[in-house]
């Protein structure tokens, strides 16, 4: 008889997972504030070089920088603002951060969703094609090609694809494709070594039938876990892609904020990214085990 976990234990695990995730998000935000605050040149401002600004304006700019320098005070204001729906104002752009996210978020979301979907469709089709064809030389070339693509930096791929006028979604898909291929091919290869599949092959079942009735159902859980984990990879790749492809999204906003040492924008975007990655990691934990034996 299968052992069933009590609801109390499940609730305790859920609450512990939530606490750990929130703690990780808070730690990431604190590290972002510390790194930006104590980065070289934080207390300087490019507007000091503007001859049109008067002494009073320059003094106000410096006072604003000093106010941002208190990490505890800024963290308190940020937490209070988040609870009231106020994410602060961009120092460099003078625009509420909530409005910046609302304006630029859809472009980034479109790139992420389309890029991840195309990468998984292409990677899974690539892996299934090799499993059906079963040509060793073709499999070897595919492994070499995926390894080569995996070694290319995201910025280099974006720059190369910019010459052929590829959209940002396709660039992200190409960046994620080799990793998706390696993961799906490994899962399919492992599933084909299972006794049930070997017995079906010994009975003369076709490879397509084995894939549909035995292999794919066994690897569905691990594939969902890797799909959730792909979100973190995609978020990290979207910043250089948006910068090089000149897409007005959150990645480009983060780059501009880093150049301008815009602490409020950087901290809020870091919180947003950390929250997204933590949620995707929680989803992947649901299927953290491989195919069942």
N, C-alpha and C positions, 0 to 999 in steps of 0.2 A: 504494500500500500504506500502510495507516494506521501512524503512528508509535506505538510502545508504550513507555511509561515503564518504566525498569528498576526492579526491586524495591528496590534500594539507594536510589534517588532517592525512591521512595515512602516508604520507612522514614525517610529523613532529613527529609522534609517532615512526616511524622506526628510525629516527635520534636520538631521545631521548633515545630509547632503546640501540642503539649502543654506545652512549656516556656513559650511565650508566654501560654498560657491560665493556667497556674499562677502566672506572674509577675503577670498582671493581677489574679488573685484576691488574691494577697499584697499588692499595692499598694492595692487597695480596702480590705482589712482594716486596713492601716496608716493610711490616710486616715481611716477611721471612728474608730480609736482616738484619733488626734490631734484630730479635730473634737470628739469627746465630751469628751476630757480637758481641753481648753482652752476649752470652752464656759463662758459666764458662769454662776456658781453651782454648778460641779461639786463644789467642796469643801464646800458646805453640804449639810445633810440635814434633811428635814422632821421626822425623829425628834428633833431637838434641841428642838423646841417641845413635846414630850410631857413634862408635869410629872411623870409617873409614873416616868420613867427617872432613875436615879441618876448620880452623877458618873462612876463606873467604867464604866457602860454607854456614856455619851456619849464617854468617852475611847476606848473600844474601837471605837466607830463612826468616830471621827476617825482612829484608827490604821489602820483598814481602808481609809478613803479615801486616806490617804497611801501605803499599799502599792499601791493601784491607780494612783497618780499616776506611778509609774515605768513608762514605756511599754516600755522594753526588758525589764524583769523580767516584766511582764505578758505580753508577746509570747512570751517564752521559756516561761513556764508554760503559755500557751495551746497553743503548738506541741507541747510535751511531753504535755499532756493529750489533745490530739486523737490523737496516736499511740497513746495508751493507752486511747482510748475515753472519756475524761473531758472534758466540755465546760465544767466549772466549775459554780458555783452562783450563782443569781440573788441579787443584793444586796437587792433590794426584796422579793422573795417568799420568800427562804430555801429555795428548791427547786432541785434539780439541773436544769440547763438541758436535759439530755438527756430528763428526764421531762416537762418543759414542751413540748418539741418533739413527743414521742410522744403527749401528750394533745391538743395543739392542731393538730398537723400534718394529721391526716385531714380536719378540717373545711375547712382551707385548700385541701388537695389536691382535695377534692370540688368546691369552688367553682371552682377553676381549670379542672379537666377539663370540668366541665359547662358553664361559661361560655364557654370557648374552642370547644367542640363546637357549642353553640347559635349562637354568633356566626358560625362558618364555614358552618353549614348555612343560616342565614338570609341571610348575605351572598352566598353562591354562588347560592342560589335566586333572590335579588333580581336578581343580575347576569344569570343565565341567562334569567329571565323577560323582562328588557328586550331581550336579544339575540334572543329568539324573537318577541316582539311587534313590535319595531322601530318604536316610536312615538316620534318626536322630542320631542314635548311631555312625554310621560311620562318620558323619559330626562332631560330638563332639570329637571323637578320632583324626580326622584330625586337628582340631583346636588346640588340646593339643600338637600334634606332631609338628605342625608348630611353636607354641609358644616356645616349648623346643629348637628346632633348632635355632630359632631367638635369644635365650638367650646365645647361645654358642659363645665365641669370635672367630674371624676369625683364629687367630693363633692356637687355640685349635683344630678347625676343620681340619686345614692343617696338624697339627701334628698327629691327629688320622688317617686321610686318607693316610698319608705317610707310615703308617705301612702296609697298604694293597696295596701300590704301585699305588695309584690313580694319574693320571696326574693333572697338575695344573688347566687345563680347567674344569675338573670335580669337583675339590675342590671349585672353584669359583661358579660354577653352584649350588652346594649344599649350599653355603653360601647365595646366592641370592634367592634360591627356596622358603623358607618360606615367605619372604616378597612379592614375586610375587604371591604366592598362596593367601595370605591374601588380597592383592589388587584386584586380579581378582575375588576372591570369593565374596568380598564385592560389586564389580560392578555388578556381575551377580545376586546376591541376591536383590540388589536395583532395577535392571531392571525387575526382576520377579514380583515386587510389583506394577509396572505401570498398569494403568487401561486397556491399550490395551492388555497387556499380560494376565491379569486376565480375560478379556473378552474372549480371545482365549482359555484359559484353561477351562472356563465355557462351551464353545462350544464343548469341548472334543478333542481339538487338542493335538497331542503328544508333549512331552517335547522336543524331538529333532527338531520338526518343529518350535516350539516356539523359540528355541535357534537360529536356522538358519535364520528365517525370521523376528524376532522381537527383541530378546535379543542382539545378537552379533552386528547387525548394530547400535544399540543404544549406545553400550559401546565402539565402535571402536575408537572414538575420545579420551575419557579418557584413554583408554589402550595405545594409542600412546604417550600420555603425560607421563604416568608412565614408558613406555619403555625408553623415553628420560631421565627421572629422574633416571632410573636404572644405567645409565652410571656413574653418580657421586658416587653411592654406590659401583659399581664395581671398579672404580679407587682407592677408599679408601681401598678396600679389597685386591687389587693385590699386594701391598707392602709386607705384612707379608706372603702371599702365595708364592711369588717368593723367598723370603728369606728362608723360611722353606723347600720348594720344590727344592731349588737350581736351579732356572731358571735364566739364564743370560739376564734379561730384565731390563726395566727402574725402576721397583720397587726395584730390588736388587741394582741397581746403586744408587738410592736415599738413601737406607740404608747404603751402603758403604760410600757415600759422607757425610752422617750425622756423622758416626763414625770418619771420617777423618777431619771433620769440613771444608769440601770443599765448600766454599761459592759460587763460580761461578756455580758449578754443581747444588747445591741446589736451587739457585735462578732461573736458567733456567728451571729446572724441575717443580718448583712451578708455574712459568709462563705458562708452557705447560699444566699442570693439571688445573690451573685456567681457561685458555682459553677453554679447552675441556668442563669443567663443565658449563661455561657461555654459550657456544654454545648449549649444551644439554638443559640447562634451558630455553633458548630462544625458542627452538623447543617445549618444553613442554608447554610454555605459549600459543602456538597456539591452544591447546586443554585443556586449564585450567578449563573449565566448565564441569560439569558432564553431564549425559544423559539429553537431553531436555525433558521437560514435554509436 
